[in-house]
C-alpha cells in the first residue's frame, strides 16, 4: 500500500507511490499527456519495478506536487554502472531550486540506503543534457565524483563505509558502439520521453530513406551488455558512432545522420 510519510514541515509532504497511488496520482513526467504512449509505458514500467523494490517518491507543498525522486537497487537499475549493494538514483527533479526540495528528497533516499545496509548511493550525471539530474545538488549533499565515461557522463557516490568497494563504469564503450553499423535505437521505458525521442529518429531516418533497427532492453543483463552509454534509457547509433542519448529535433537527427553518410 502507498503511504504518507512523516514530515517536519506541515506544508510539505512526502508520498511514496505504489500501484494504487500511481493509479490515482500518476507519475510526474509528461503528466500533461496522460494518454500518450510514453506516459502509459512509464506507468507500466513503474508497476513492474515496484515489484523489484523501486521507490518513487513525490514531494507535495500545500498538496501541489513540487518534486520527485526515483531510485532502486543496483541490480534492477537502468543505469550502466557496476555498483553492487548500492542504491542507484534514476531521477531527481524539483519545480523550484533554492527551497530545499531536492535535499529533502535526497535525504529520504540516503535514509533508505542506510536502513537497507547498503554501501551508499550512486547517481549518473551529465552536464550536457537535462535528461540526467544536475550534479550540483549531489555535491552539496556530500557526494563525490568517482568515475567518468565518454560523452561527459560522471558517476557520483555517497558512501557510508569508506572501505567499501567503489562503484565504476564499464570501460569498453568503443567496442559497444562498433557492434552497430545500421541505424539502431536502444532503449528502455524508464523515461516517458523516450517515445517522442524515438519518433523523431524514425521520421528523420524515413526522410533520408533509412530503416531503423529497434532494441528494447528485455532486462538488466542485456542493458549492461549492449548500452553504449551509462544512461541506459535511450541511445541512437549509426555506423559505430553515437548520434544521441537524448531527444533530438527531426532537423538535428537528419543533420547528424547526413554527417555519417
ZIQUI-V351034 format. One record per residue. N is the residue number from 0. PSI is psi in degrees with one decimal (none if undefined). Layout:
n psi
N PSI
N PSI
This chain:
n psi
0 145.2
1 155.2
2 151.6
3 133.4
4 154.1
5 147.3
6 149.3
7 -43.8
8 132.4
9 -24.9
10 -7.8
11 138.6
12 130.4
13 129.0
14 121.5
15 120.6
16 144.7
17 -170.1
18 -41.6
19 -46.7
20 -37.0
21 -39.3
22 -35.8
23 -45.1
24 -33.9
25 162.5
26 170.7
27 -51.8
28 138.9
29 21.8
30 -15.1
31 -13.8
32 66.6
33 -16.1
34 -0.2
35 151.8
36 -40.4
37 -44.5
38 -43.8
39 -43.6
40 -38.7
41 -45.7
42 -35.9
43 -43.7
44 -43.6
45 -45.9
46 -39.9
47 -39.5
48 -25.5
49 -35.1
50 -23.5
51 7.3
52 6.8
53 141.2
54 131.9
55 107.1
56 125.6
57 146.1
58 125.5
59 140.3
60 119.6
61 43.4
62 1.8
63 134.3
64 124.2
65 3.1
66 169.9
67 161.2
68 143.0
69 129.4
70 160.6
71 173.7
72 149.2
73 -35.1
74 -9.5
75 5.0
76 154.7
77 21.2
78 139.9
79 86.3
80 141.1
81 108.7
82 58.5
83 134.5
84 27.3
85 154.5
86 145.8
87 124.0
88 126.8
89 -53.0
90 145.1
91 117.2
92 140.3
93 152.4
94 -22.2
95 132.9
96 162.2
97 3.6
98 3.8
99 5.6
100 -49.1
101 -44.0
102 -38.0
103 -44.5
104 -41.2
105 -41.0
106 -33.2
107 -42.4
108 -44.7
109 -38.3
110 -43.6
111 -42.4
112 -40.6
113 -42.6
114 -34.3
115 8.8
116 37.5
117 161.1
118 -24.9
119 -156.8
120 139.9
121 157.9
122 143.2
123 127.6
124 163.7
125 114.7
126 -7.0
127 5.9
128 150.7
129 1.8
130 -10.1
131 158.2
132 152.0
133 136.5
134 -16.4
135 -44.0
136 -32.0
137 -42.6
138 -38.3
139 -29.2
140 23.8
141 6.5
142 153.5
143 151.5
144 126.4
145 -14.8
146 158.4
147 162.0
148 164.4
149 160.5
150 31.2
151 23.2
152 141.4
153 146.7
154 120.1
155 148.1
156 145.4
157 114.7
158 137.2
159 -39.4
160 116.4
161 -16.9
162 2.9
163 152.2
164 138.7
165 142.8
166 152.8
167 156.6
168 155.4
169 169.4
170 -0.3
171 42.6
172 -40.7
173 -41.8
174 -38.6
175 -45.2
176 -38.9
177 -16.2
178 -19.0
179 110.2
180 -39.1
181 162.1
182 117.3
183 134.0
184 126.7
185 129.3
186 163.0
187 178.2
188 26.1
189 -26.6
190 129.4
191 -17.5
192 -4.9
193 -37.8
194 -44.0
195 -42.5
196 -39.5
197 -45.7
198 -40.3
199 -38.2
200 -45.8
201 -43.1
202 -44.8
203 -42.8
204 -41.0
205 -40.0
206 -25.4
207 4.2
208 28.0
209 143.6
210 156.8
211 127.1
212 133.6
213 132.1
214 106.3
215 115.3
216 127.4
217 -33.9
218 178.5
219 -32.2
220 -45.7
221 -40.8
222 -46.7
223 -28.0
224 -37.3
225 -30.8
226 127.2
227 -0.1
228 166.1
229 -18.9
230 92.4
231 21.6
232 -39.1
233 123.1
234 142.4
235 124.6
236 141.0
237 126.2
238 42.8
239 13.6
240 139.6
241 121.4
242 -42.9
243 158.6
244 17.2
245 179.7
246 135.6
247 152.8
248 160.3
249 -39.7
250 -45.3
251 -37.1
252 -50.0
253 -40.1
254 -45.0
255 -41.2
256 -43.5
257 -34.5
258 -26.2
259 -8.9
260 none
